[in-house]
């Protein structure tokens, strides 16, 4: 696992966008894992900018989202399908049929979860998975005590997560109680994990995920088990890292040919 501390959110977004651009340039049919929420917004903005400047094309890329609410009607502004359309997919040249989102409206949700896993396997697996982390350490919507071997399934949100996500709704009571989410085991099968955290509100969860024990009480700590995980944080999110100076020195001393 590599921890990279940058001065601000823009620098974090640029590094993540660099990694995606390198991947897509070398493998135009790459499979991307996309996250939602506030953390990846800067990355999507930067990727859209680069696409519009002619630097990168997503025409052959396939994408899989981490999660989706259960119970929201198709087209609801707070669904993650609508989120990714507004902030990324609808602004670049990716084929809409190649953008896959867990089905929160399925009559048989369990069957839909199995089908989602099958789609990821059929695509050859995820090459690069963008991730955020919740204040309680959740990864995707894998709340504390989630199995580290879990697969795509239904989860019940904690009240903390519902409160955190209320900003995307008119009222906290409108936030669904249930979601479909890729499991920790599913996420760990991606070939490269890029976890982004911005701001002081993420400092505690980043410290637990990076330097604490691997435990289901902090699902984000599962990234320690991955052979190629990159944690990109700004100074505020890095504030509680014991080895912050070591991470800075390690990154500063990387050879030019070695990327994240």
Rosetta blueprint (number, residue, H / E / L):
1 X L
2 X E
3 X E
4 X E
5 X E
6 X E
7 X L
8 X L
9 X H
10 X H
11 X H
12 X H
13 X H
14 X H
15 X H
16 X H
17 X H
18 X H
19 X H
20 X H
21 X H
22 X H
23 X H
24 X H
25 X H
26 X H
27 X L
28 X L
29 X L
30 X L
31 X E
32 X E
33 X E
34 X E
35 X L
36 X L
37 X L
38 X L
39 X L
40 X L
41 X H
42 X H
43 X H
44 X H
45 X H
46 X H
47 X H
48 X H
49 X H
50 X H
51 X H
52 X H
53 X L
54 X L
55 X L
56 X L
57 X L
58 X L
59 X L
60 X L
61 X L
62 X E
63 X E
64 X E
65 X E
66 X L
67 X E
68 X E
69 X E
70 X L
71 X L
72 X L
73 X L
74 X L
75 X L
76 X L
77 X L
78 X L
79 X L
80 X H
81 X H
82 X H
83 X H
84 X H
85 X H
86 X H
87 X H
88 X L
89 X H
90 X H
91 X H
92 X L
93 X L
94 X L
95 X L
96 X H
97 X H
98 X H
99 X E
100 X E
101 X L
102 X L
103 X L
104 X L
105 X L
106 X L
107 X L
108 X L
109 X H
110 X H
111 X H
112 X H
113 X H
114 X H
115 X H
116 X H
117 X H
118 X H
119 X H
120 X H
121 X H
122 X H
123 X L
124 X L
125 X L
126 X L
127 X L
128 X E
129 X E
130 X E
131 X E
132 X L
133 X L
134 X L
135 X L
136 X L
137 X L
138 X L
139 X E
140 X L
141 X L
142 X E
143 X L
144 X L
145 X L
146 X L
147 X L
148 X L
149 X L
150 X L
151 X L
152 X L
153 X E
154 X E
155 X E
156 X E
157 X L
158 X L
159 X H
160 X H
161 X H
162 X H
163 X H
164 X H
165 X H
166 X H
167 X H
168 X H
169 X L
170 X L
171 X L
172 X H
173 X H
174 X H
175 X L
176 X L
177 X L
178 X E
179 X E
180 X E
181 X E
182 X L
183 X L
184 X H
185 X H
186 X H
187 X H
188 X H
189 X L
190 X L
191 X L
192 X E
193 X E
194 X E
195 X E
196 X E
197 X E
198 X L
199 X L
200 X H
201 X H
202 X H
203 X H
204 X H
205 X H
206 X H
207 X H
208 X H
209 X H
210 X H
211 X H
212 X L
213 X L
214 X L
215 X E
216 X L
217 X L
218 X E
219 X H
220 X H
221 X H
222 X H
223 X H
224 X H
225 X H
226 X L
227 X L
228 X L
229 X E
230 X E
231 X E
232 X E
233 X E
234 X E
235 X L
236 X L
237 X L
238 X L
239 X L
240 X L
241 X L
242 X L
243 X L
244 X H
245 X H
246 X H
247 X H
248 X H
249 X H
250 X H
251 X H
252 X H
253 X L
254 X L
255 X L
256 X L
257 X L
258 X L
259 X L
260 X L
